[in-house]
Amino acid sequence: MSLLSQQSGEDSSYILVARLDNARNMSNILKAIHFKESATCFVSSNGIKMTVEDAKCVQANAFIQSSVFQEYTFKEESATFRVNLNVLMECLNIFGMSKDSGMCAALKLCYKGYGFPLVLMLEEGGVLTDCSIQTEEPDEILDFDFSSANVLNKIIMKSECLREAFNELDMTSDVLQILMSPDNPYFRLSTFGHAGSTHSDFPKDSDMVESFECEQTQTNRYKINLVKPSTKALHLSSKISIRMDDRGFLSLQYMIINEDSRVCFVEYLCAPDEEVDDFDENDSETV
């Protein structure tokens, strides 16, 4: 039995006590959004949400539901603070990430409230360590106002299919163009690099496509350096939902199954770089 699963007298002084038998389950989810130094943490009775933003154009959210934890106690309505994500990741991985040993570090996450540090207690093989990470006043988070009611087009597909396509993207291109249409080519990814334009098409009746809902033809471009960090989540996920609203804003939702077979979600929201009225149907590569 893990020592961290035993109640301590100090637990009552914390507004948050969350315990995981496997710290990798949290580390893997946060890895999917780890592309900036700091993150804003939102805590509620439903769980923990970590948010990272870049250039006021892209936002990544990692959702760790309370049900993912073996123990989850939160005494307030909500709590928000900013934390250094680099330091948090180092603490979570303090015992390493290797699965070869057959061992995994247990984690206990504690927080007393505004102005107090985030406390991590980790145990592996009877060895205990604790880390205290300073919390800061949270930055104001962008409201992308992305509503399901305004979504025009949506596709749900297996991540492995999209991983292959993303690996072949021409990173010399400034933008990634995404087309969704009720008609052929249905779903297309395009880049425009030094070697010319390349296209990857995905038929709506492909075995890799679980669902395809498209109201109208929509083509938008997104800065590729803003979309690229989302590939971290793509490599960890089993399914992805791609949605575009009536303004061309992009939502990438990733379903990630952790080592305990519990499901977590990561979402990337990205503002369009420019709108495109037409597209070139030539030189396409069908996936």
C-alpha positions in Angstrom: 0.0 0.0 0.0 1.4 3.4 -1.0 2.3 5.7 1.9 0.6 8.5 0.0 -2.7 6.8 0.2 -2.7 7.2 4.0 -4.4 10.2 5.4 -2.2 12.7 7.2 -3.1 15.3 9.8 -2.2 18.1 7.4 -4.7 17.0 4.7 -7.5 19.0 6.4 -5.6 22.2 5.9 -5.6 21.8 2.1 -8.5 22.9 -0.1 -7.3 20.4 -2.8 -6.0 16.9 -2.2 -5.7 14.7 -5.3 -4.0 11.3 -5.5 -2.9 9.3 -8.4 -1.4 5.8 -8.2 0.5 6.5 -11.4 2.0 10.0 -11.9 2.6 9.3 -15.6 -1.1 9.6 -16.1 -0.9 13.3 -15.3 2.5 13.8 -16.9 1.4 12.4 -20.2 -1.6 14.7 -20.4 0.4 17.8 -19.5 3.0 16.8 -22.1 0.4 17.3 -24.8 0.2 21.0 -24.0 3.8 21.6 -22.8 4.9 24.2 -25.4 5.2 27.3 -23.2 6.9 27.9 -19.8 3.8 28.6 -17.7 0.2 27.4 -17.5 -2.9 28.6 -15.8 -4.6 26.0 -13.6 -8.3 26.0 -13.0 -9.5 23.7 -10.1 -13.1 22.7 -9.5 -15.1 19.8 -8.1 -15.1 18.3 -11.6 -11.3 18.2 -11.8 -8.3 20.2 -13.0 -7.9 22.1 -16.3 -4.5 23.4 -17.4 -4.4 26.1 -20.0 -1.5 27.3 -22.2 -1.6 30.1 -24.7 0.7 31.5 -27.4 0.6 34.8 -29.4 -3.0 35.4 -28.4 -3.9 33.1 -31.3 -3.8 29.6 -30.0 -5.0 28.1 -26.7 -4.4 24.5 -25.4 -6.5 23.0 -22.6 -5.8 19.7 -20.8 -8.8 18.3 -18.8 -8.1 15.9 -16.0 -11.4 14.9 -14.6 -11.8 14.1 -10.9 -12.7 10.5 -11.8 -9.2 10.0 -13.2 -7.8 10.4 -9.6 -7.9 7.6 -7.1 -8.8 10.3 -4.5 -10.0 13.8 -5.2 -11.2 16.3 -2.6 -11.8 19.9 -3.3 -13.4 22.2 -0.7 -14.0 25.4 -2.6 -16.2 26.3 -5.6 -13.1 27.1 -7.7 -9.5 28.1 -7.6 -7.2 29.6 -10.3 -3.5 30.2 -10.3 -0.5 30.2 -12.6 2.3 27.7 -12.3 5.6 27.1 -14.1 4.9 24.2 -16.3 8.5 23.4 -16.9 9.0 22.9 -13.1 5.8 21.0 -12.8 6.8 18.5 -15.5 10.3 18.1 -13.9 8.7 17.3 -10.6 6.2 14.8 -12.0 9.1 13.0 -13.8 11.5 13.1 -10.9 11.7 9.3 -10.8 11.9 9.1 -14.6 9.3 8.0 -17.1 10.5 4.5 -18.0 8.0 1.7 -17.9 10.7 -1.0 -18.2 11.1 -1.3 -14.4 7.5 -2.2 -14.0 7.3 0.5 -11.3 5.5 3.8 -11.3 5.5 6.7 -9.0 2.4 7.5 -7.0 1.4 11.2 -6.7 -0.3 13.3 -4.2 -1.2 16.8 -5.2 -2.1 19.4 -2.5 -3.0 23.1 -2.5 -4.0 25.3 0.4 -5.4 28.2 -1.6 -4.5 31.7 -2.9 -0.9 32.6 -2.4 0.2 29.1 -1.3 2.5 26.8 -3.3 1.3 23.7 -5.2 2.7 20.7 -3.3 3.6 17.5 -5.0 4.4 14.4 -3.0 5.8 11.4 -5.0 6.6 7.9 -3.9 8.3 5.0 -5.8 9.6 1.8 -4.3 9.3 3.2 -0.8 11.3 6.3 -1.6 9.4 9.6 -0.9 10.1 13.0 -2.2 8.1 16.2 -2.1 8.2 19.4 -4.2 6.8 22.8 -3.6 6.1 24.9 -6.6 5.4 28.6 -6.2 2.0 29.7 -7.6 1.4 33.2 -9.2 -1.5 35.5 -10.0 -3.2 34.0 -13.1 -3.1 35.9 -16.4 -6.3 36.7 -18.1 -7.3 33.9 -20.4 -8.6 34.5 -23.9 -12.2 33.7 -24.6 -12.3 32.2 -28.0 -16.1 32.1 -27.8 -16.1 28.8 -29.5 -19.6 27.4 -29.3 -20.9 24.1 -30.6 -24.0 26.0 -31.9 -21.8 27.9 -34.3 -19.9 24.9 -35.6 -20.4 24.4 -39.4 -18.2 21.4 -40.0 -16.9 18.5 -38.0 -15.0 15.3 -38.6 -14.0 12.6 -36.0 -11.2 10.3 -37.1 -8.6 7.9 -35.8 -5.4 9.8 -34.7 -3.1 7.3 -36.4 -4.4 8.4 -39.8 -3.8 12.1 -39.2 -0.3 11.4 -37.6 0.9 10.1 -40.9 -0.4 13.1 -42.7 1.1 15.6 -40.2 4.5 13.8 -40.5 4.5 14.6 -44.2 3.6 18.3 -43.9 6.0 20.6 -45.5 7.2 22.7 -42.5 8.7 25.3 -44.9 5.1 26.4 -45.5 4.0 29.3 -43.4 0.4 28.1 -43.2 -1.6 24.9 -43.0 -4.8 25.1 -45.1 -7.8 23.0 -44.0 -10.7 22.4 -46.3 -14.0 20.8 -45.4 -16.7 20.3 -47.9 -19.9 18.3 -48.4 -18.5 17.3 -51.8 -15.2 15.7 -52.9 -12.4 16.1 -51.6 -14.4 16.4 -48.3 -11.4 16.9 -46.0 -8.1 18.2 -47.2 -4.9 19.4 -45.6 -2.6 21.6 -47.7 0.8 23.2 -47.3 2.6 25.6 -49.6 6.4 25.3 -49.1 9.6 25.7 -51.0 8.9 22.5 -53.1 5.4 23.7 -54.1 1.9 22.9 -52.8 1.0 19.5 -51.4 -2.4 18.1 -50.5 -3.6 15.2 -48.3 -7.2 14.1 -48.9 -9.4 12.0 -46.5 -12.5 10.5 -48.0 -15.5 10.7 -45.7 -16.2 7.0 -46.1 -12.7 6.0 -45.1 -12.3 3.4 -42.3 -10.3 5.9 -40.4 -13.2 8.4 -40.4 -15.8 7.8 -37.6 -18.1 10.7 -38.3 -18.3 13.5 -40.9 -20.8 16.4 -40.6 -20.4 19.2 -43.1 -22.9 22.0 -43.7 -21.0 24.0 -46.3 -17.6 24.3 -48.0 -15.1 26.0 -45.8 -11.4 26.7 -46.4 -9.2 28.5 -43.8 -5.5 28.9 -43.3 -3.7 28.7 -39.9 -0.1 29.6 -39.1 1.7 26.3 -39.1 4.0 27.3 -36.2 0.8 27.7 -34.0 -0.7 24.4 -35.1 2.6 22.4 -34.8 2.5 22.1 -31.0 -0.8 20.2 -31.2 1.1 17.2 -32.8 2.2 16.4 -29.2 -1.4 15.6 -28.3 -1.9 13.9 -31.7 0.8 11.4 -30.9 -0.7 10.6 -27.5 -4.3 10.3 -28.6 -6.5 7.6 -30.1 -9.1 9.8 -31.7 -9.4 13.4 -32.8 -12.4 15.7 -33.4 -11.7 18.6 -35.9 -14.3 21.4 -35.9 -14.5 24.8 -37.6 -17.0 27.4 -36.6 -18.7 30.1 -38.8 -15.7 32.5 -38.2 -13.1 29.9 -39.3 -11.8 29.3 -35.7 -10.4 25.8 -35.4 -11.0 23.3 -32.5 -8.9 20.2 -32.3 -10.1 17.8 -29.5 -8.0 14.8 -28.7 -9.1 11.8 -26.7 -6.3 10.3 -24.7 -6.5 7.0 -22.9 -4.1 6.8 -20.0 -2.4 3.7 -18.5 -5.4 3.0 -16.3 -7.7 3.0 -19.3 -9.3 6.2 -18.2 -10.1 8.9 -20.8 -8.8 12.4 -20.7 -9.2 15.2 -23.2 -7.0 17.9 -24.7 -8.3 20.7 -26.8 -6.4 23.2 -29.1 -8.2 26.3 -30.2 -6.6 28.3 -33.0 -7.6 31.6 -34.8 -7.6 31.6 -38.6 -4.7 33.3 -40.4 -6.8 34.1 -43.4 -9.9 32.9 -45.3 -9.6 31.2 -48.7 -12.4 31.4 -51.2 -11.2 28.7 -53.6 -8.8 25.8 -53.8 -6.7 23.8 -56.2 -8.0 20.3 -56.7 -4.8 19.2 -58.5 -1.7 17.5 -57.1 -3.7 15.9 -54.3 -2.5 12.9 -52.3 -5.3 10.8 -51.1 -4.8 9.1 -47.7 
